[in-house]
Amino acid sequence: MKKTALHMLNWLLIATLAWVVVICLPAVGYHFSTGRQISDDVMITIWFFLGVAEAAGLILAGLSSRI
């Protein structure tokens, strides 16, 4: 049980880091390079993909713990 929880946490961390690198950093870079605020639609999209990345991390952790 302990090993599965650590494995799941590992995949969750990987998914979150991937989300930060792929989505957050370009969005923050856009904000600082143009000086314009990021629109609400973009923020909703970012949060949606965070949820998808977290869910994918949990699914991968569940699948890989059964192998």
C-alpha positions in Angstrom: 0.0 0.0 0.0 2.8 2.4 0.9 4.6 1.7 -2.4 1.5 2.3 -4.4 0.9 5.7 -2.7 4.4 6.8 -3.4 4.1 5.6 -7.0 0.9 7.6 -7.4 2.5 10.7 -5.9 5.4 10.3 -8.3 3.1 10.3 -11.4 1.1 13.2 -10.0 4.3 15.2 -9.5 5.4 14.4 -13.1 2.0 15.5 -14.5 2.0 18.7 -12.5 5.6 19.6 -13.6 4.7 18.9 -17.2 1.7 21.2 -16.8 3.8 24.0 -15.4 6.4 23.7 -18.1 4.0 23.3 -21.0 1.2 25.7 -20.0 2.1 28.0 -17.1 5.6 29.2 -18.2 4.5 30.3 -21.7 1.4 32.1 -20.2 3.5 33.9 -17.7 6.1 34.7 -20.3 3.4 36.2 -22.5 2.1 38.3 -19.7 5.6 39.8 -18.9 6.7 40.2 -22.5 3.5 42.0 -23.7 2.4 43.6 -20.4 -1.2 42.5 -21.1 -3.2 40.5 -18.6 -4.1 37.0 -19.6 -7.8 36.7 -20.4 -10.3 34.7 -18.3 -10.8 32.2 -21.2 -7.1 31.4 -21.2 -7.1 30.9 -17.5 -10.1 28.6 -17.6 -8.2 26.6 -20.3 -5.1 26.4 -18.2 -7.1 25.1 -15.2 -8.9 22.6 -17.4 -5.6 21.2 -18.6 -4.3 21.1 -15.1 -7.2 18.8 -14.2 -6.5 16.7 -17.3 -2.9 16.4 -16.3 -3.7 15.5 -12.8 -6.2 12.8 -13.9 -3.8 11.4 -16.4 -1.1 11.2 -13.7 -3.5 9.3 -11.4 -4.6 6.9 -14.2 -1.0 6.2 -15.1 -0.1 5.6 -11.5 -3.0 3.2 -11.2 -2.1 1.3 -14.4 1.6 1.1 -13.7 1.0 -0.2 -10.1 -0.9 -3.2 -11.5 1.9 -4.2 -13.9 
